[in-house]
């Protein structure tokens, strides 16, 4: 992790700039930049396995198709009742 500071330029835009001296304790930093090695240790940034992605996609797709089929069936029954 890299300690960074917030810098405002002459146009009023704010930028992150790594500090020249990296402190041992990062709690004093205004912002902390993550490197590629740091993101591997965080479970928040892990990619799903192909099996997990396939399961999530299938579950989402099944819910949409199921809702459509139920709505179609209810609509068919209502249209038959309304004709009589």
C-alpha positions in Angstrom: 0.0 0.0 0.0 1.2 3.5 -0.8 0.4 6.6 1.2 -1.0 9.5 -0.9 -2.1 13.0 -0.4 -4.9 15.0 -2.0 -3.5 18.0 -4.0 -5.6 20.8 -5.5 -4.3 22.4 -8.7 -4.8 25.9 -10.0 -8.1 24.9 -11.7 -9.6 23.6 -8.4 -9.3 20.0 -9.5 -8.2 17.5 -6.8 -5.6 14.8 -7.5 -4.0 12.0 -5.6 -0.2 12.2 -5.4 1.9 9.6 -3.6 3.9 11.1 -0.8 7.6 11.2 -1.0 8.2 9.6 2.4 6.2 6.5 3.1 5.3 6.2 6.8 5.3 2.9 8.6 1.9 3.6 10.0 -0.6 4.3 7.2 -3.3 5.6 9.5 -1.9 9.2 9.2 -2.3 9.2 5.4 -5.1 11.2 3.7 -5.5 8.4 1.1 -4.0 4.9 0.6 -3.4 3.6 -2.9 -3.5 -0.2 -3.5 -1.0 -2.0 -5.7 -1.7 -5.2 -7.6 -0.1 -7.3 -4.8 -2.4 -5.7 -2.3 -5.6 -6.5 -4.2 -4.8 -10.2 -4.3 -4.9 -10.4 -0.5 -8.4 -8.8 -0.3 -11.3 -11.2 -0.8 -13.4 -8.2 -1.9 -11.6 -8.1 -5.3 -11.5 -11.8 -6.1 -13.1 -12.9 -9.4 -15.7 -15.7 -9.3 -14.8 -19.1 -10.6 -16.5 -20.2 -13.8 -18.7 -22.5 -11.9 -19.9 -19.7 -9.6 -20.5 -17.3 -12.5 -22.5 -20.0 -14.4 -24.6 -20.7 -11.3 -25.3 -17.0 -10.7 -26.2 -16.5 -14.4 -28.5 -19.6 -14.5 -30.3 -18.5 -11.3 -30.9 -15.0 -12.6 -32.0 -16.2 -16.0 -34.3 -18.8 -14.5 -36.0 -16.2 -12.3 -36.7 -14.0 -15.3 -38.1 -16.9 -17.4 -40.2 -18.2 -14.5 -41.7 -14.7 -13.9 -42.5 -14.4 -17.6 -44.1 -17.9 -17.7 -46.2 -17.2 -14.6 -47.4 -13.8 -15.9 -48.2 -15.4 -19.3 -50.2 -18.1 -17.6 -52.1 -15.7 -15.4 -52.8 -13.5 -18.5 -54.1 -16.5 -20.4 -56.5 -17.5 -17.6 -57.7 -13.9 -17.1 -58.4 -13.5 -20.9 -60.4 -16.8 -20.9 -62.5 -15.6 -17.9 -63.0 -12.1 -19.5 -64.3 -13.7 -22.8 -67.2 -15.5 -21.0 
